[in-house]
Amino acid sequence: MNRQSLGLRLMGLAASMVVFSLVFAGFILHALFVSNLERSVQGDLEAALTRIVALIDPAAAQPSIRLPLPDPRYDTPLGGRYWQIEDTDSGAIARSRSLFDQELGGEPVSETGTFHFSNDSNLHLIMIRRPIEVGNRHFEVTVGENHEPIHEAGMRFAWDIARLFSLLGLVILGIAWVQLRLGLRPLDRLRSSVDEVRRGDVDALTGAFPSEIQPLVDEVNALLAERQSLAERGRRRAADLAHGLKTPLAALHGVAMRLRDRGDEDDAVVLDDLAQEMSSRVDYQMRLAALRSRSREHRESSSLNTAVLRTMTVLRKTGRGEMLHWKAELGEEVNVDIHRQDLLELIGVTLENGAKWARTTVAVQSSKQDGMALITVGDDGPGIEPEHMQKLGSRGLRHDESVPGTGLGLAIAKEILELNRGTIGYAVAPLGGLLVEIRLPLALS
């Protein structure tokens, strides 16, 4: 898929949305997990703080508790659980053995609050502080717990979420790709149907399409029908013009005959030439009107050898063809990218040109060369000077006015090749006459 691909855009959008959604969800889940852990720790700390408050000895000179707490972490240096009692009247402080020589600092509070505390000793705590009054004395009781286990649990949970969401993302993207291919399948069918129209297999798009695409199909079919109607109308107008000119041309021939009967040979020849020229021009335009317009995406497939053999069979039955020896040296069967009718017209005008100039023999060869189909038509006629070869194929140009013809055969061949991305060249034939070399692109397999 290229940058302009609809599938690539949709897949990129789906991938972006999936990644963003999963990353966002991962952060939210991690935050909720850590928040729940902290709330659980806060519940334990509140229970411990309430027990410490109940154990404070109001009669002692220094802040103290009457009984040790059952959790051994309070008595282990840096054990993970800590308590501190501060006499706000005297500033005296009592703390658990787990605090060792450290002190839980912070601003005084007027009500119970939850805080995060850290110091230079890499001690990071989550703690609860509550002001209390026992008798006439005022205390500030603080209970804390290491936050590191919560952080480590959060990191482990984050990695688990990352692995799970990575697998989930791959599954979602795989499903999205399948959904995308299924969703774009009607467009593939539409493309295939358009290709069938271009090949000339059908005249309109056929098949069942989703309701979202059907209006486009209807519009394309209407456009195809309109184009076909215009083409047919143009052909009919050309045919009407050709038929309409037949009578005036016949009249010109009649006038020429009467002039010839009166002895005015010069004027009769002029009229005959004019009538012949007009007739050949009409025939030329009619044959061009029958050619099929092509685009680079329009693909065809026609058998080259079949067209050559069929045309030779027909020409051999003509008066001129019966007097000639026809040689066909055809290579392997090859299909070319040109409509069958246009190929027959191309081979026909080329072989007719060879038959017109040949004395005894017309030789035809076909092969593959440089990824193209090559067909050569040579004759043993008088040939043509090399400096004049570049002018061959020009409309209406006749090399020898003494030979009957219009000079339009090779011009028609050139027009056909231009429509079908082919080329034509000229050289001296091994038989001594003119060698016409035609190259056509091979049909896609």
MARKOL-873712 format. One record per residue: residue in three letters; x, y, z of N, C-alpha, C in turn. Coordinates in steps of 0.02 Angstrom, whole numbers, padded with zeros to 5 digits, always signed. Layout:
AlaXYZXYZXYZ...
# end
This chain:
Met+00042-00060+00000+00000+00000+00000+00044+00063+00000Asn+00024+00113-00039+00061+00175-00042+00029+00227+00003Arg+00058+00287+00003+00035+00339+00049-00036+00362+00033Gln-00057+00353-00029-00124+00374-00048-00176+00319-00037Ser-00154+00263-00009-00198+00205-00001-00249+00219+00054Leu-00312+00206+00039-00365+00213+00089-00355+00161+00144Gly-00335+00100+00125-00324+00048+00174-00268+00066+00222Leu-00213+00096+00196-00158+00117+00239-00180+00172+00287Arg-00220+00218+00262-00243+00272+00306-00288+00245+00362Leu-00334+00202+00343-00379+00174+00394-00341+00131+00444Met-00293+00092+00419-00254+00049+00464-00210+00092+00509Gly-00181+00145+00482-00142+00190+00524-00184+00225+00577Leu-00245+00246+00557-00290+00277+00606-00310+00227+00660Ala-00325+00166+00639-00344+00114+00688-00287+00100+00736Ala-00225+00094+00708-00167+00080+00750-00156+00137+00800Ser-00162+00199+00776-00152+00257+00821-00204+00258+00877Met-00267+00244+00860-00320+00244+00910-00310+00188+00960Val-00290+00128+00935-00279+00071+00980-00222+00085+01028Val-00165+00109+01001-00107+00123+01043-00123+00177+01094Phe-00155+00232+01071-00173+00285+01118-00220+00261+01172Ser-00271+00222+01152-00321+00198+01200-00289+00152+01252Leu-00246+00106+01228-00216+00059+01275-00166+00093+01321Val-00127+00140+01295-00080+00176+01338-00118+00217+01389Phe-00170+00251+01367-00211+00291+01413-00243+00247+01466Ala-00271+00190+01443-00302+00144+01491-00251+00115+01539Gly-00189+00102+01515-00136+00076+01558-00119+00125+01613Phe-00112+00190+01595-00097+00240+01646-00154+00245+01696Ile-00215+00244+01673-00272+00248+01719-00274+00189+01766Leu-00265+00128+01739-00266+00068+01781-00209+00069+01832His-00150+00090+01809-00093+00095+01856-00108+00144+01912Ala-00136+00202+01894-00153+00252+01945-00205+00225+01993Leu-00256+00190+01967-00308+00163+02010-00279+00109+02056Phe-00234+00068+02029-00204+00015+02070-00163+00044+02128Val-00120+00093+02112-00080+00125+02164-00124+00161+02214Ser-00177+00193+02189-00223+00229+02233-00258+00180+02281Asn-00278+00123+02256-00310+00073+02300-00262+00046+02352Leu-00198+00034+02331-00149+00012+02380-00138+00064+02435Glu-00134+00128+02413-00124+00181+02463-00184+00187+02509Arg-00245+00179+02482-00304+00182+02526-00304+00124+02576Ser-00281+00065+02554-00277+00008+02600-00227+00022+02655Val-00168+00050+02636-00117+00067+02686-00143+00121+02733Gln-00180+00170+02706-00208+00223+02747-00256+00194+02799Gly-00296+00144+02778-00342+00113+02826-00303+00079+02882Asp-00248+00044+02866-00208+00013+02919-00176+00065+02964Leu-00152+00120+02932-00120+00172+02972-00169+00206+03019Glu-00231+00216+02995-00281+00248+03039-00297+00203+03098Ala-00299+00138+03086-00312+00092+03142-00254+00094+03191Ala-00191+00094+03164-00133+00097+03209-00131+00163+03247Leu-00148+00218+03213-00148+00284+03247-00199+00285+03304Thr-00258+00257+03292-00310+00255+03345-00285+00215+03404Arg-00248+00159+03392-00222+00119+03447-00169+00157+03486Ile-00126+00194+03449-00074+00233+03483-00105+00287+03526Val-00157+00320+03500-00191+00373+03539-00218+00343+03603Ala-00246+00283+03598-00275+00251+03658-00221+00231+03708Leu-00157+00221+03684-00104+00200+03729-00062+00257+03757Ile-00077+00319+03738-00038+00376+03764-00049+00382+03839Asp+00008+00392+03874+00005+00401+03948+00005+00476+03962Pro-00052+00505+03981-00056+00578+03991-00019+00602+04054Ala-00004+00554+04099+00028+00575+04161+00104+00577+04155Ala+00132+00547+04102+00204+00545+04094+00230+00614+04077Ala+00291+00629+04101+00320+00694+04088+00337+00701+04014Gln+00364+00647+03987+00380+00645+03915+00327+00605+03879Pro+00312+00623+03816+00262+00585+03778+00284+00511+03773Ser+00236+00466+03787+00252+00394+03784+00186+00356+03780Ile+00194+00291+03764+00136+00247+03763+00145+00194+03817Arg+00090+00171+03843+00093+00125+03900+00116+00055+03880Leu+00099+00033+03819+00116-00035+03797+00146-00032+03727Pro+00192-00076+03712+00219-00078+03643+00166-00103+03594Leu+00173-00083+03532+00126-00106+03480+00145-00177+03458Pro+00095-00216+03438+00110-00287+03422+00149-00296+03357Asp+00149-00248+03312+00185-00254+03249+00260-00245+03262Pro+00300-00297+03249+00372-00292+03264+00409-00241+03220Arg+00379-00220+03167+00413-00172+03124+00425-00105+03159Tyr+00383-00089+03210+00393-00026+03246+00455-00029+03289Asp+00478-00089+03307+00536-00095+03351+00600-00112+03313Thr+00595-00120+03247+00654-00135+03206+00678-00072+03172Pro+00742-00054+03179+00766+00007+03146+00753+00005+03071Leu+00721+00058+03047+00700+00063+02977+00661+00002+02955Gly+00617-00021+02999+00579-00082+02987+00521-00073+02939Gly+00502-00011+02924+00448+00000+02875+00386+00031+02905Arg+00376+00023+02970+00320+00056+03005+00348+00102+03059Tyr+00318+00163+03066+00346+00214+03110+00290+00252+03145Trp+00305+00272+03208+00258+00317+03242+00297+00371+03278Gln+00264+00427+03288+00295+00483+03322+00241+00522+03359Ile+00257+00539+03422+00212+00580+03463+00249+00642+03484Glu+00220+00700+03469+00251+00764+03486+00205+00803+03533Asp+00234+00823+03589+00198+00866+03637+00204+00937+03610Thr+00149+00962+03583+00151+01028+03551+00159+01084+03602Asp+00147+01068+03666+00156+01121+03717+00229+01129+03735Ser+00264+01073+03744+00334+01076+03766+00382+01063+03709Gly+00359+01035+03653+00403+01018+03598+00438+00952+03605Ala+00424+00916+03661+00455+00850+03671+00427+00800+03621Ile+00470+00753+03599+00450+00704+03548+00468+00634+03571Ala+00422+00589+03560+00434+00517+03570+00422+00482+03503Arg+00464+00434+03487+00457+00401+03423+00475+00327+03430Ser+00453+00290+03380+00466+00218+03380+00540+00205+03367Arg+00563+00144+03389+00633+00126+03378+00649+00120+03303Ser+00596+00108+03263+00608+00099+03192+00632+00163+03158Leu+00616+00221+03189+00639+00284+03161+00713+00296+03175Phe+00741+00258+03223+00811+00264+03239+00825+00336+03261Asp+00864+00374+03224+00880+00443+03243+00847+00494+03198Gln+00795+00473+03161+00763+00518+03114+00698+00545+03144Glu+00674+00598+03115+00614+00631+03140+00566+00643+03082Leu+00501+00630+03095+00449+00642+03045+00431+00716+03047Gly+00458+00753+03000+00444+00824+03000+00379+00841+02965Gly+00368+00904+02956+00308+00927+02923+00275+00983+02962Glu+00230+01018+02929+00194+01072+02961+00142+01046+03010Pro+00129+01083+03064+00075+01063+03111+00008+01061+03075Val-00038+01019+03098-00103+01011+03067-00157+01028+03118Ser-00214+01048+03092-00271+01063+03136-00321+01006+03136Glu-00314+00960+03089-00358+00902+03086-00319+00845+03053Thr-00349+00785+03054-00316+00727+03027-00301+00737+02953Gly-00239+00722+02934-00220+00729+02864-00173+00674+02843Thr-00172+00660+02777-00127+00610+02748-00074+00646+02707Phe-00011+00624+02716+00045+00659+02683+00094+00607+02655His+00135+00633+02609+00193+00595+02587+00255+00631+02613Phe+00300+00592+02642+00359+00621+02673+00421+00588+02645Ser+00472+00628+02630+00536+00601+02608+00591+00645+02635Asn+00651+00616+02643+00709+00654+02667+00771+00633+02630Asp+00827+00659+02653+00890+00646+02618+00914+00575+02626Ser+00885+00538+02672+00906+00469+02683+00866+00420+02640Asn+00836+00445+02586+00796+00404+02540+00738+00371+02576Leu+00713+00405+02628+00654+00379+02664+00593+00412+02633His+00550+00370+02605+00489+00395+02574+00430+00360+02608Leu+00390+00401+02643+00335+00372+02683+00268+00399+02660Ile+00217+00360+02672+00148+00384+02671+00126+00385+02743Met+00102+00441+02768+00089+00447+02839+00025+00486+02853Ile+00000+00473+02913-00060+00507+02937-00042+00544+03001Arg-00064+00606+03005-00049+00648+03065-00115+00674+03092Arg-00122+00668+03160-00185+00690+03192-00168+00729+03256Pro-00198+00788+03265-00191+00825+03328-00242+00799+03379Ile-00219+00788+03442-00265+00764+03494-00253+00804+03558Glu-00301+00800+03601-00297+00832+03667-00314+00780+03720Val-00267+00769+03765-00276+00721+03821-00269+00760+03885Gly-00325+00767+03919-00324+00809+03979-00310+00880+03959Asn-00259+00909+03990-00239+00977+03973-00180+00980+03926Arg-00160+00922+03900-00101+00919+03859-00121+00909+03785His-00079+00936+03740-00093+00932+03669-00037+00894+03634Phe-00058+00847+03595-00010+00805+03560-00025+00805+03484Glu+00026+00789+03447+00018+00778+03375+00048+00709+03360Val+00003+00662+03341+00022+00593+03332+00030+00579+03256Thr+00086+00548+03237+00100+00533+03167+00116+00459+03161Val+00086+00426+03112+00100+00356+03097+00116+00352+03022Gly+00170+00316+03004+00189+00312+02934+00211+00242+02914Glu+00214+00231+02849+00236+00167+02822+00276+00181+02758Asn+00326+00139+02745+00366+00147+02684+00322+00144+02622His+00335+00191+02576+00297+00192+02514+00330+00148+02460Glu+00391+00126+02472+00428+00087+02422+00392+00022+02402Pro+00363-00017+02448+00326-00077+02426+00268-00060+02379Ile+00235-00003+02394+00180+00017+02350+00207+00033+02280His+00264+00069+02278+00294+00087+02214+00316+00024+02176Glu+00347-00023+02211+00369-00085+02178+00309-00125+02152Ala+00255-00129+02193+00195-00164+02170+00165-00130+02109Gly+00167-00063+02110+00141-00026+02053+00182-00039+01990Met+00249-00043+01997+00291-00056+01938+00279-00126+01912Arg+00273-00176+01957+00259-00244+01933+00192-00246+01898Phe+00143-00211+01925+00077-00209+01893+00081-00175+01826Ala+00122-00121+01820+00130-00085+01757+00160-00131+01703Trp+00211-00171+01722+00240-00216+01673+00191-00270+01652Asp+00152-00295+01701+00101-00345+01684+00049-00314+01636Ile+00030-00253+01650-00018-00218+01606+00012-00207+01537Ala+00077-00189+01535+00110-00177+01470+00111-00240+01428Arg+00129-00296+01459+00131-00359+01422+00061-00379+01399Leu+00013-00373+01444-00056-00392+01427-00084-00348+01372Phe-00073-00282+01378-00100-00235+01329-00063-00240+01262Ser+00001-00258+01263+00037-00269+01199+00006-00326+01161Leu-00007-00382+01197-00039-00439+01165-00110-00420+01142Leu-00146-00384+01185-00213-00363+01167-00213-00316+01107Gly-00162-00272+01104-00157-00226+01048-00146-00263+00982Leu-00102-00314+00984-00090-00354+00924-00153-00389+00901Val-00190-00417+00950-00252-00451+00932-00302-00401+00902Ile-00309-00342+00933-00356-00292+00908-00336-00269+00838Leu-00271-00258+00827-00248-00236+00761-00259-00290+00709Gly-00248-00354+00729-00262-00408+00683-00336-00410+00663Ile-00379-00403+00714-00451-00401+00700-00469-00341+00657Ala-00436-00283+00671-00449-00223+00632-00428-00233+00559Trp-00371-00268+00549-00348-00280+00481-00397-00325+00443Val-00421-00377+00478-00471-00421+00446-00534-00382+00430Gln-00556-00341+00478-00616-00301+00467-00606-00252+00409Leu-00545-00224+00405-00530-00177+00351-00532-00212+00283Arg-00501-00272+00279-00502-00308+00216-00573-00327+00196Leu-00612-00349+00244-00682-00366+00228-00721-00304+00207Gly-00706-00248+00242-00742-00186+00225-00724-00159+00157Leu-00660-00169+00136-00638-00143+00071-00649-00193+00014Arg-00673-00253+00030-00683-00303-00022-00732-00279-00076Pro-00786-00243-00057-00830-00217-00111-00793-00170-00158Leu-00743-00132-00133-00704-00088-00177-00661-00130-00224Asp-00635-00187-00199-00598-00232-00243-00643-00259-00298Arg-00705-00278-00279-00752-00302-00329-00768-00247-00379Leu-00775-00185-00354-00789-00129-00399-00731-00118-00447Arg-00669-00123-00422-00610-00116-00465-00609-00171-00518Ser-00624-00233-00498-00624-00288-00546-00678-00278-00599Ser-00736-00252-00577-00790-00240-00624-00771-00184-00673Val-00737-00132-00648-00714-00079-00693-00664-00106-00743Asp-00620-00151-00718-00570-00181-00763-00604-00222-00817Glu-00658-00257-00800-00695-00295-00851-00726-00248-00903Val-00749-00190-00881-00776-00141-00928-00721-00117-00975Arg-00663-00103-00947-00608-00078-00988-00584-00130-01038Arg-00585-00194-01018-00565-00246-01064-00617-00259-01118Gly-00676-00232-01108-00729-00242-01156-00770-00305-01144Asp-00759-00339-01086-00797-00399-01072-00870-00383-01058Val-00883-00327-01026-00952-00307-01010-00958-00233-01027Asp-01020-00210-01031-01033-00140-01048-01047-00096-00987Ala-01060-00128-00929-01077-00089-00869-01053-00128-00808Leu-01047-00092-00752-01028-00124-00689-01083-00170-00666Thr-01064-00231-00649-01113-00281-00628-01095-00307-00560Gly-01144-00337-00526-01133-00366-00460-01171-00329-00406Ala-01175-00361-00348-01209-00330-00291-01159-00292-00249Phe-01173-00229-00234-01129-00186-00195-01167-00158-00135Pro-01130-00140-00081-01162-00110-00023-01199-00046-00041Ser-01247-00028+00001-01288+00031-00013-01246+00095-00015Glu-01188+00096+00021-01146+00156+00019-01110+00163-00048Ile-01098+00108-00083-01061+00110-00146-01108+00109-00206Gln-01169+00084-00197-01215+00076-00253-01229+00141-00290Pro-01237+00199-00255-01247+00262-00292-01188+00277-00339Leu-01126+00263-00316-01068+00274-00360-01071+00227-00420Val-01091+00164-00408-01096+00116-00464-01148+00140-00514Asp-01205+00165-00489-01257+00190-00533-01233+00249-00574Glu-01195+00294-00542-01171+00353-00578-01120+00332-00632Val-01076+00284-00615-01026+00261-00664-01061+00226-00722Asn-01112+00185-00707-01149+00152-00761-01184+00202-00806Ala-01212+00254-00775-01244+00306-00815-01193+00342-00859Leu-01133+00355-00831-01081+00387-00871-01058+00342-00928Leu-01051+00277-00914-01031+00230-00967-01084+00227-01022Ala-01147+00226-01002-01201+00224-01051-01201+00287-01093Glu-01189+00345-01061-01187+00408-01098-01128+00410-01146Arg-01070+00385-01123-01012+00384-01167-01023+00337-01226Gln-01053+00279-01212-01067+00232-01267-01116+00262-01317Ser-01166+00298-01289-01215+00330-01333-01182+00383-01376Leu-01137+00423-01347-01103+00474-01386-01058+00443-01439Ala-01023+00389-01420-00980+00356-01469-01020+00327-01527Glu-01076+00294-01511-01119+00266-01563-01148+00321-01607Arg-01166+00377-01575-01194+00433-01613-01141+00461-01660Gly-01078+00466-01635-01025+00490-01679-01012+00444-01737Arg-01013+00378-01724-01003+00330-01778-01059+00335-01829Arg-01121+00342-01803-01177+00348-01850-01172+00411-01892Arg-01150+00466-01860-01142+00528-01899-01088+00520-01952Ala-01033+00485-01933-00980+00474-01982-01005+00430-02039Ala-01043+00378-02021-01070+00334-02073-01119+00371-02118Asp-01161+00413-02087-01209+00453-02127-01171+00499-02174Leu-01117+00530-02149-01078+00574-02191-01047+00536-02250Ala-01020+00476-02234-00989+00436-02287-01041+00417-02340His-01099+00394-02317-01152+00376-02365-01176+00437-02403Gly-01179+00494-02369-01202+00554-02402-01155+00578-02456Leu-01090+00562-02448-01041+00584-02498-01036+00537-02557Lys-01064+00478-02550-01060+00430-02606-01091+00457-02670Thr-01150+00486-02663-01185+00512-02723-01146+00568-02756Pro-01123+00620-02718-01083+00672-02751-01019+00644-02782Leu-00987+00595-02749-00926+00567-02778-00942+00529-02842Ala-00997+00492-02842-01018+00457-02904-01033+00507-02959Ala-01063+00564-02940-01077+00616-02989-01013+00645-03019Leu-00962+00654-02976-00898+00679-03001-00867+00630-03051His-00872+00565-03035-00846+00515-03081-00884+00519-03149Gly-00951+00529-03143-00991+00535-03204-00971+00595-03246Val-00958+00653-03212-00936+00713-03247-00869+00700-03280Ala-00824+00664-03243-00758+00649-03272-00765+00606-03335Met-00810+00558-03333-00821+00515-03392-00846+00556-03451Arg-00892+00602-03439-00919+00644-03494-00865+00689-03522Leu-00822+00716-03477-00767+00758-03501-00719+00717-03543Arg-00707+00655-03521-00662+00612-03559-00691+00596-03628Asp-00759+00585-03630-00791+00572-03694-00786+00632-03741Arg-00783+00693-03714-00778+00753-03754-00705+00768-03773Gly-00660+00726-03747-00590+00737-03763-00552+00780-03714Asp-00584+00800-03659-00551+00842-03609-00520+00796-03555Glu-00466+00762-03575-00435+00713-03532-00405+00745-03469Asp-00375+00803-03475-00342+00835-03417-00392+00850-03361Asp-00448+00882-03378-00498+00897-03326-00528+00833-03298Ala-00536+00782-03340-00564+00719-03315-00518+00687-03263Val-00452+00690-03277-00403+00661-03229-00405+00700-03163Val-00411+00767-03168-00413+00807-03106-00474+00788-03065Leu-00532+00782-03097-00593+00764-03060-00588+00694-03031Asp-00560+00646-03069-00551+00579-03043-00505+00578-02982Asp-00451+00617-02985-00404+00619-02929-00437+00649-02867Leu-00476+00704-02878-00510+00735-02822-00561+00687-02791Ala-00598+00653-02832-00648+00605-02806-00614+00549-02769Gln-00558+00523-02796-00521+00469-02763-00493+00492-02696Glu-00466+00553-02696-00438+00580-02633-00492+00588-02581Met-00550+00615-02600-00606+00623-02553-00629+00555-02527Ser-00633+00507-02571-00655+00440-02551-00606+00408-02502Ser-00541+00416-02515-00491+00386-02471-00491+00420-02402Arg-00501+00486-02402-00504+00522-02338-00564+00499-02297Val-00621+00491-02328-00680+00468-02292-00668+00398-02264Asp-00638+00354-02306-00624+00286-02284-00575+00286-02225Tyr-00525+00330-02229-00475+00335-02175-00507+00356-02109Gln-00549+00408-02111-00582+00431-02050-00631+00380-02022Met-00664+00342-02066-00709+00290-02044-00671+00235-02008Arg-00613+00217-02035-00574+00164-02002-00545+00188-01936Leu-00526+00251-01932-00502+00278-01868-00558+00282-01816Ala-00618+00297-01839-00675+00302-01792-00690+00235-01760Ala-00671+00181-01793-00684+00114-01766-00632+00093-01715Leu-00575+00130-01709-00524+00113-01660-00549+00128-01590Arg-00521+00093-01543-00543+00099-01473-00493+00141-01434Ser-00518+00191-01399-00474+00232-01358-00449+00191-01299Arg-00386+00205-01280-00354+00166-01227-00327+00213-01174Ser-00325+00188-01113-00288+00221-01059-00234+00173-01036Arg-00189+00197-00994-00134+00154-00972-00159+00098-00927Glu-00216+00107-00895-00243+00055-00852-00286+00005-00891His-00301+00021-00953-00345-00021-00994-00303-00079-01021Arg-00318-00140-01000-00279-00198-01020-00319-00242-01067Glu-00284-00268-01118-00314-00312-01167-00270-00373-01175Ser-00294-00424-01210-00255-00483-01224-00280-00515-01288Ser-00237-00514-01340-00256-00542-01405-00198-00583-01432Ser-00214-00637-01466-00163-00682-01493-00134-00653-01556Leu-00068-00642-01556-00035-00613-01614-00032-00663-01672Asn-00012-00724-01658-00005-00774-01712-00073-00789-01745Thr-00125-00791-01704-00192-00804-01732-00212-00748-01780Ala-00198-00685-01761-00216-00629-01804-00177-00631-01870Val-00112-00650-01866-00071-00653-01927-00097-00708-01974Leu-00108-00767-01947-00130-00822-01989-00199-00809-02020Arg-00244-00779-01979-00311-00765-02006-00307-00713-02062Thr-00267-00661-02053-00261-00609-02105-00229-00637-02168Met-00177-00677-02160-00144-00707-02219-00192-00752-02257Thr-00234-00790-02221-00282-00834-02253-00330-00793-02296Val-00352-00736-02271-00399-00694-02308-00364-00663-02369Leu-00304-00636-02360-00270-00602-02415-00249-00650-02470Arg-00235-00712-02452-00216-00761-02504-00273-00776-02552Lys-00334-00760-02533-00391-00773-02576-00408-00714-02621Thr-00373-00657-02611-00385-00599-02654-00347-00607-02719Gly-00365-00566-02769-00333-00570-02834-00258-00561-02831Arg-00236-00510-02794-00165-00497-02788-00131-00550-02745Gly-00164-00572-02691-00135-00620-02646-00125-00688-02677Glu-00167-00708-02725-00160-00774-02756-00096-00779-02797Met-00069-00722-02818-00009-00722-02860+00055-00721-02818Leu+00050-00716-02753+00108-00708-02710+00121-00771-02670His+00185-00778-02650+00205-00831-02604+00209-00802-02533Trp+00170-00830-02487+00166-00803-02419+00207-00848-02372Lys+00254-00819-02337+00296-00856-02289+00282-00830-02219Ala+00267-00877-02174+00253-00859-02104+00300-00897-02059Glu+00346-00863-02025+00392-00892-01977+00374-00864-01908Leu+00327-00896-01876+00300-00870-01813+00332-00906-01754Gly+00349-00868-01705+00378-00897-01644+00325-00927-01599Glu+00342-00931-01535+00295-00959-01487+00232-00916-01482Glu+00178-00947-01461+00115-00911-01453+00124-00854-01403Val+00103-00794-01423+00111-00736-01380+00048-00693-01384Asn+00027-00668-01327-00031-00622-01322-00006-00551-01313Val-00037-00505-01348-00016-00435-01345-00073-00393-01316Asp-00052-00335-01289-00099-00290-01254-00131-00243-01305Ile-00179-00270-01343-00216-00231-01393-00281-00268-01406His-00333-00229-01420-00397-00261-01434-00393-00303-01498Arg-00428-00359-01498-00425-00406-01554-00442-00373-01621Gln-00494-00332-01622-00514-00301-01685-00462-00251-01710Asp-00432-00213-01663-00380-00166-01682-00317-00203-01706Leu-00302-00260-01675-00245-00300-01698-00256-00326-01769Leu-00316-00350-01784-00331-00374-01851-00325-00317-01902Glu-00347-00257-01883-00341-00199-01928-00268-00182-01939Leu-00227-00184-01885-00156-00168-01890-00120-00218-01936Ile-00130-00283-01923-00098-00334-01964-00124-00330-02036Gly-00187-00316-02043-00217-00312-02110-00186-00259-02153Val-00182-00197-02128-00155-00142-02169-00081-00152-02182Thr-00045-00183-02135+00027-00195-02145+00039-00248-02199Leu+00001-00304-02195+00009-00356-02246-00016-00332-02314Glu-00069-00292-02315-00093-00265-02378-00040-00221-02411Asn-00004-00183-02369+00049-00141-02397+00105-00184-02427Gly+00123-00238-02391+00174-00283-02418+00151-00316-02482Ala+00088-00338-02484+00062-00371-02544+00060-00323-02603Lys+00047-00260-02590+00042-00211-02644+00109-00201-02679Trp+00164-00202-02640+00229-00187-02669+00269-00250-02687Ala+00251-00308-02661+00290-00368-02673+00286-00390-02746Arg+00342-00418-02770+00342-00447-02837+00317-00519-02834Thr+00346-00558-02787+00327-00629-02782+00316-00653-02711Thr+00346-00620-02661+00347-00649-02594+00334-00596-02540Val+00295-00617-02490+00286-00578-02428+00304-00624-02370Ala+00351-00602-02328+00374-00642-02271+00355-00609-02206Val+00326-00649-02160+00305-00623-02095+00340-00664-02041Gln+00368-00629-01991+00400-00661-01934+00375-00629-01870Ser+00372-00670-01816+00353-00644-01751+00398-00674-01698Ser+00411-00636-01645+00454-00658-01590+00445-00611-01531Lys+00480-00628-01476+00483-00584-01418+00552-00552-01416Gln+00553-00488-01399+00617-00452-01397+00612-00394-01347Asp+00655-00396-01297+00658-00342-01246+00591-00330-01213Gly+00556-00385-01196+00492-00379-01162+00435-00355-01205Met+00445-00354-01271+00393-00333-01318+00383-00388-01370Ala+00324-00387-01401+00312-00431-01457+00334-00396-01521Leu+00374-00431-01562+00400-00402-01623+00372-00440-01683Ile+00343-00404-01730+00320-00434-01793+00350-00395-01850Thr+00379-00431-01898+00409-00398-01957+00374-00423-02020Val+00362-00377-02065+00331-00392-02130+00379-00367-02184Gly+00406-00413-02223+00453-00394-02277+00428-00417-02345Asp+00449-00383-02396+00430-00402-02464+00490-00398-02510Asp+00483-00423-02571+00537-00421-02620+00524-00368-02673Gly+00489-00316-02653+00473-00263-02700+00531-00216-02712Pro+00518-00158-02742+00572-00111-02759+00603-00078-02698Gly+00568-00079-02641+00595-00047-02581+00589+00028-02584Ile+00626+00061-02539+00624+00134-02534+00691+00158-02508Glu+00711+00217-02531+00774+00244-02510+00773+00259-02435Pro+00829+00247-02400+00830+00258-02327+00811+00329-02307Glu+00829+00379-02347+00813+00448-02328+00738+00463-02331His+00700+00420-02365+00628+00430-02371+00589+00389-02320Met+00623+00343-02283+00587+00299-02238+00554+00336-02180Gln+00586+00390-02157+00557+00426-02100+00491+00461-02117Lys+00478+00469-02181+00415+00500-02202+00358+00450-02208Leu+00374+00385-02205+00321+00335-02211+00273+00339-02153Gly+00211+00328-02166+00160+00331-02113+00128+00400-02108Ser+00153+00449-02146+00121+00514-02146+00055+00510-02185Arg+00006+00544-02161-00061+00538-02190-00061+00560-02264Gly-00085+00514-02306-00095+00530-02376-00033+00530-02418Leu+00026+00515-02387+00088+00515-02425+00095+00451-02465Arg+00104+00456-02530+00114+00398-02574+00183+00401-02604His+00221+00345-02594+00289+00344-02619+00292+00340-02695Asp+00246+00302-02724+00246+00293-02797+00175+00305-02822Glu+00164+00359-02857+00097+00376-02881+00073+00329-02936Ser+00119+00289-02964+00098+00244-03019+00063+00182-02993Val+00070+00169-02928+00038+00109-02899-00028+00130-02868Pro-00082+00095-02882-00147+00114-02854-00146+00111-02778Gly-00182+00157-02747-00187+00157-02674-00196+00228-02649Thr-00207+00233-02583-00220+00298-02553-00162+00324-02512Gly-00114+00280-02496-00058+00302-02454-00076+00307-02381Leu-00134+00279-02361-00158+00286-02292-00150+00222-02251Gly-00127+00167-02282-00122+00104-02245-00074+00108-02186Leu-00012+00130-02198+00036+00136-02144+00019+00192-02096Ala-00018+00242-02120-00041+00296-02074-00090+00267-02024Ile-00135+00223-02048-00182+00191-02002-00145+00148-01952Ala-00094+00110-01976-00054+00069-01931-00021+00112-01877Lys+00005+00170-01896+00037+00215-01848-00014+00240-01797Glu-00074+00257-01819-00126+00280-01772-00143+00225-01722Ile-00150+00163-01746-00167+00107-01702-00112+00097-01650Leu-00050+00100-01671+00006+00090-01625+00011+00146-01573Glu-00003+00207-01594-00002+00263-01546-00055+00254-01492Leu-00113+00226-01510-00166+00213-01461-00149+00156-01414Asn-00104+00112-01435-00091+00051-01396-00019+00046-01373Arg+00016+00103-01369+00084+00107-01342+00132+00062-01379Gly+00123+00056-01444+00168+00018-01486+00211+00064-01529Thr+00257+00035-01567+00301+00074-01611+00305+00040-01679Ile+00323+00079-01729+00332+00053-01797+00397+00082-01825Gly+00434+00039-01859+00497+00061-01890+00505+00029-01958Tyr+00552+00056-01997+00561+00033-02066+00635+00021-02079Ala+00647-00031-02120+00715-00048-02139+00713-00084-02206Val+00772-00102-02230+00777-00139-02293+00767-00213-02278Ala+00720-00246-02312+00705-00316-02300+00759-00361-02329Pro+00769-00420-02298+00817-00468-02327+00799-00487-02399Leu+00734-00482-02416+00713-00499-02484+00727-00442-02533Gly+00746-00385-02508+00763-00328-02551+00713-00271-02548Gly+00653-00283-02526+00603-00230-02523+00601-00195-02455Leu+00542-00174-02435+00533-00138-02372+00519-00187-02315Leu+00551-00175-02258+00538-00215-02197+00504-00170-02146Val+00443-00189-02127+00405-00152-02077+00412-00189-02010Glu+00438-00154-01959+00448-00184-01893+00397-00153-01845Ile+00356-00195-01815+00304-00173-01769+00318-00203-01700Arg+00317-00162-01649+00326-00185-01580+00263-00168-01540Leu+00239-00218-01503+00179-00210-01461+00194-00234-01391Pro+00166-00201-01340+00176-00226-01272+00141-00292-01261Leu+00172-00335-01222+00143-00400-01206+00084-00392-01159Ala+00036-00436-01165-00021-00435-01120+00000-00461-01051Leu-00030-00433-00999-00016-00456-00931-00043-00526-00922Ser-00003-00569-00891-00026-00638-00882-00073-00643-00823
# end
